Amino acid sequence: MKLRVYLTFDEATVREPIIWKLAKEFDVVTNIRTAEVKDHMGLVGLEIDGDDAVVEAATQWLSDQGVTVAPIEQDVIEG
């Protein structure tokens, strides 16, 4: 499964290496597609690739860390 999500980091989470921890904690491949990070917030477009159950557990873990996870709507033409 390849899941594309937007991750929103607040002031409490923006300085933490959460994406690195995600890759260490779960058997997933992460690919940062876009990012805008400032002192008090961050927005990252991230692909997470791995087994379905592992990807679901990884996204739940992100939420548990205080990161807002929102799916990126896939373009119908892109497939």
C-alpha positions as CSV (number, residue, x, y, z in Angstrom):
1,M,0.0,0.0,0.0
2,K,1.2,3.5,-0.8
3,L,-0.6,6.2,1.1
4,R,-0.2,9.9,0.5
5,V,-0.9,12.2,3.4
6,Y,-0.4,15.7,4.6
7,L,1.2,15.9,8.0
8,T,0.7,19.1,10.0
9,F,3.1,19.7,12.8
10,D,2.4,22.3,15.5
11,E,4.8,24.2,17.7
12,A,5.2,21.2,20.1
13,T,6.0,18.7,17.3
14,V,7.7,20.7,14.6
15,R,11.2,20.3,16.0
16,E,11.0,16.6,16.7
17,P,12.4,14.0,14.2
18,I,9.0,12.3,13.9
19,I,9.4,11.1,10.3
20,W,12.8,9.6,11.1
21,K,11.2,7.9,14.1
22,L,8.4,6.6,12.0
23,A,10.8,4.9,9.6
24,K,12.8,3.4,12.5
25,E,9.7,2.2,14.4
26,F,7.7,0.7,11.4
27,D,8.7,-1.3,8.4
28,V,7.7,1.5,5.9
29,V,9.4,3.5,3.2
30,T,8.8,7.3,3.6
31,N,9.2,9.8,0.7
32,I,8.8,13.5,1.4
33,R,7.1,15.0,-1.6
34,T,6.8,18.5,-0.4
35,A,7.5,20.4,2.8
36,E,7.2,23.8,4.3
37,V,8.6,24.1,7.8
38,K,8.7,27.3,9.9
39,D,9.5,27.9,13.6
40,H,6.0,27.3,14.8
41,M,4.5,24.9,12.3
42,G,5.2,22.5,9.5
43,L,3.3,21.0,6.6
44,V,4.7,17.9,4.9
45,G,3.4,15.9,2.0
46,L,4.5,12.4,2.6
47,E,4.2,9.0,0.9
48,I,4.2,6.0,3.2
49,D,4.7,2.7,1.5
50,G,4.4,-0.7,3.1
51,D,2.0,-3.5,4.1
52,D,-1.5,-2.3,4.6
53,A,-1.7,-3.1,8.4
54,V,1.8,-1.5,9.0
55,V,0.9,1.7,7.1
56,E,-2.4,2.0,9.1
57,A,-0.5,1.4,12.4
58,A,2.1,4.0,11.3
59,T,-0.5,6.7,10.5
60,Q,-2.2,6.0,13.9
61,W,1.2,6.4,15.6
62,L,1.7,9.7,13.9
63,S,-1.6,10.9,15.2
64,D,-0.7,9.6,18.7
65,Q,2.5,11.8,18.5
66,G,0.3,14.9,18.0
67,V,0.7,15.2,14.3
68,T,-2.4,15.9,12.2
69,V,-2.7,13.3,9.4
70,A,-4.9,14.1,6.4
71,P,-5.2,12.1,3.2
72,I,-4.1,13.7,0.0
73,E,-6.9,13.4,-2.5
74,Q,-5.5,11.5,-5.5
75,D,-6.1,13.0,-8.9
76,V,-8.5,10.8,-11.0
77,I,-6.3,11.3,-14.1
78,E,-3.1,10.4,-12.2
79,G,-4.6,7.1,-11.0
